[in-house]
């Protein structure tokens, strides 16, 4: 199966006081660089951004090897980035993660990729409480018509998209993958905690 990778980096970052989460440091790398390294087995790595980035920043991302995709629909959360990217990518499937998820591993990606076939619209993890993890998941171009319908109705929840599509759902707690890989760092407090004690994540 032809699968590309996508990092979503078009959020408002309001809970980070406007700091771009993907550019936060983890040791000597940014979150973005760390995630890019994890995704380096994919032939294409796309970066979904909004119009808040300067021309120089966009050029810098391209120099890093990313294929830039700008949001067609603004301010509608991850759904907008996913829609624009699925519409514009050359692959049939995308592994999609967010720029604030630096714990994603090659192993977790492999488990998802192994479940992809022509009859699936995507593959997603869930936990023992039946909570879905819509990022750190795989989506197919097949979901584009459903996303278009959702945008029309101004309904942007990824969980709704997954339930309305034919997704394979994997209980992560029945694999050897720690739940930590699906964690994201949303706030300055979480970032401080992470920097001072990585083992908590």
C-alpha positions as CSV (number, residue, x, y, z in Angstrom):
1,X,0.0,0.0,0.0
2,X,1.2,3.5,-0.8
3,X,1.3,5.4,2.5
4,X,2.7,8.9,3.1
5,X,3.1,10.7,6.4
6,X,1.6,14.0,7.6
7,X,2.5,16.2,10.6
8,X,-0.2,18.7,11.5
9,X,1.2,22.0,12.6
10,X,-1.6,24.5,11.9
11,X,-3.0,24.8,15.4
12,X,-3.6,28.1,17.3
13,X,-1.1,27.2,20.1
14,X,-3.3,29.2,22.4
15,X,-2.5,27.0,25.4
16,X,1.2,27.4,24.7
17,X,1.0,31.2,24.8
18,X,1.4,31.3,21.1
19,X,4.6,29.2,21.0
20,X,4.5,26.9,18.0
21,X,4.5,23.5,19.6
22,X,6.5,21.8,16.8
23,X,9.4,24.2,17.4
24,X,9.7,23.5,21.1
25,X,12.9,21.8,22.1
26,X,13.4,18.3,23.3
27,X,17.1,18.0,24.2
28,X,18.9,19.3,21.1
29,X,16.1,18.8,18.7
30,X,12.7,20.4,18.1
31,X,9.6,18.2,18.4
32,X,9.2,18.6,14.7
33,X,12.8,17.2,14.0
34,X,12.2,14.3,16.4
35,X,8.9,13.4,14.7
36,X,10.5,13.8,11.3
37,X,13.3,11.3,12.3
38,X,10.6,8.8,13.4
39,X,8.9,9.2,10.0
40,X,12.0,8.9,7.9
41,X,10.9,5.5,6.4
42,X,8.1,7.2,4.5
43,X,8.9,8.4,1.0
44,X,6.8,11.6,1.5
45,X,6.5,13.6,4.7
46,X,3.9,16.4,4.4
47,X,3.6,19.3,6.8
48,X,0.2,20.8,7.2
49,X,0.4,24.5,8.2
50,X,-1.9,27.6,8.3
51,X,-1.2,31.0,6.9
52,X,0.4,32.3,10.1
53,X,3.9,31.1,9.0
54,X,6.2,33.5,7.1
55,X,7.6,32.9,3.7
56,X,11.0,32.3,5.3
57,X,9.6,29.8,7.7
58,X,7.9,27.9,4.9
59,X,11.1,27.9,3.0
60,X,12.9,26.5,6.0
61,X,10.4,23.7,6.3
62,X,10.9,22.8,2.7
63,X,14.7,22.9,3.1
64,X,14.2,20.3,5.9
65,X,12.6,18.0,3.4
66,X,8.9,18.6,4.1
67,X,6.2,18.9,1.4
68,X,4.1,21.9,2.6
69,X,0.3,21.8,2.4
70,X,-1.6,24.9,3.5
71,X,-5.1,24.7,5.0
72,X,-7.9,25.3,2.5
73,X,-10.4,25.8,5.4
74,X,-9.1,28.0,8.2
75,X,-9.7,27.7,11.9
76,X,-11.5,24.3,11.9
77,X,-8.9,22.3,13.8
78,X,-7.2,19.1,12.7
79,X,-10.0,18.2,10.3
80,X,-9.0,21.1,8.1
81,X,-5.4,20.0,7.9
82,X,-6.4,16.4,7.3
83,X,-8.8,17.4,4.5
84,X,-6.3,19.6,2.7
85,X,-3.6,17.0,2.9
86,X,-5.6,14.0,1.8
87,X,-6.9,16.1,-1.1
88,X,-3.3,17.1,-2.2
89,X,-1.1,14.2,-1.3
90,X,-0.2,11.7,-4.0
91,X,-0.6,8.6,-1.8
92,X,-3.9,6.8,-1.1
93,X,-3.2,6.8,2.7
94,X,-1.6,9.0,5.2
95,X,-0.2,8.3,8.6
96,X,-1.2,11.4,10.5
97,X,0.3,12.7,13.7
98,X,0.5,16.1,15.3
99,X,3.5,18.3,16.0
100,X,3.0,18.0,19.8
101,X,3.2,14.2,19.8
102,X,7.0,13.6,20.1
103,X,6.6,10.1,21.5
104,X,5.3,8.4,18.3
105,X,7.5,5.3,17.5
106,X,8.3,3.4,14.4
107,X,6.8,0.3,16.1
108,X,3.4,2.0,16.6
109,X,3.4,3.1,13.0
110,X,4.2,-0.4,11.8
111,X,1.3,-1.9,13.7
112,X,-1.1,0.5,12.1
113,X,0.4,0.1,8.6
114,X,0.1,-3.7,8.8
115,X,-3.7,-3.4,9.1
116,X,-4.2,-1.3,6.0
117,X,-5.9,-2.9,3.1
118,X,-8.0,-1.7,0.1
119,X,-11.3,-2.2,2.1
120,X,-10.3,0.1,5.0
121,X,-10.8,3.8,5.3
122,X,-8.2,4.0,8.1
123,X,-6.6,2.4,11.2
124,X,-6.8,3.9,14.7
125,X,-5.9,3.0,18.2
126,X,-8.2,2.9,21.2
127,X,-7.7,2.2,24.9
128,X,-9.5,0.0,27.5
129,X,-12.0,2.8,28.1
130,X,-12.9,2.8,24.4
131,X,-11.3,6.2,23.9
132,X,-10.2,6.7,20.3
133,X,-6.9,8.3,19.4
134,X,-7.6,10.1,16.1
135,X,-4.0,11.3,15.8
136,X,-1.2,8.8,15.4
137,X,-3.6,7.1,13.0
138,X,-4.0,6.3,9.3
139,X,-6.6,7.9,7.0
140,X,-7.5,7.1,3.4
141,X,-8.6,9.4,0.7
142,X,-11.9,7.5,0.9
143,X,-13.0,9.7,3.8
144,X,-12.8,13.0,1.8
145,X,-16.6,13.0,0.9
146,X,-17.5,12.5,4.6
147,X,-15.1,15.4,5.6
148,X,-16.7,17.6,3.0
149,X,-20.1,16.9,4.4
150,X,-18.9,17.6,8.0
151,X,-17.4,20.9,6.9
152,X,-20.6,21.9,5.3
153,X,-22.5,21.1,8.5
154,X,-19.7,22.8,10.6
155,X,-19.1,19.6,12.5
156,X,-15.4,19.0,13.0
157,X,-14.9,16.1,15.4
158,X,-12.5,13.5,14.2
159,X,-14.2,10.8,16.3
160,X,-17.4,11.4,14.3
161,X,-15.4,10.9,11.0
162,X,-13.9,7.6,12.3
163,X,-17.3,6.3,13.4
164,X,-18.9,7.2,10.1
165,X,-16.1,5.5,8.1
166,X,-14.8,1.9,7.9
167,X,-11.8,2.1,10.3
168,X,-9.9,-0.8,11.7
169,X,-9.7,-0.2,15.5
170,X,-6.8,-1.6,17.5
171,X,-6.8,-1.9,21.3
172,X,-3.4,-0.5,22.1
173,X,-3.4,-2.2,25.4
174,X,-3.4,-5.6,23.7
175,X,-0.2,-4.7,21.9
176,X,3.3,-4.1,23.3
177,X,3.0,-0.4,22.6
178,X,2.9,1.9,25.6
179,X,0.0,4.3,25.7
180,X,2.5,7.1,26.1
181,X,3.3,7.1,22.4
182,X,-0.1,8.7,21.8
183,X,0.4,11.5,24.4
184,X,0.6,15.1,23.3
185,X,2.0,18.1,25.1
186,X,-0.6,20.8,25.0
187,X,0.3,23.3,27.6
188,X,3.3,25.2,29.0
189,X,2.8,23.3,32.3
190,X,2.9,19.9,30.5
191,X,6.0,21.1,28.6
192,X,7.8,22.2,31.8
193,X,6.9,18.9,33.5
194,X,8.2,17.0,30.4
195,X,11.5,18.9,30.3
196,X,12.1,18.4,34.0
197,X,10.9,14.8,34.2
198,X,10.6,13.0,30.9
199,X,9.7,9.7,32.7
200,X,6.2,11.1,33.6
201,X,5.3,10.9,29.9
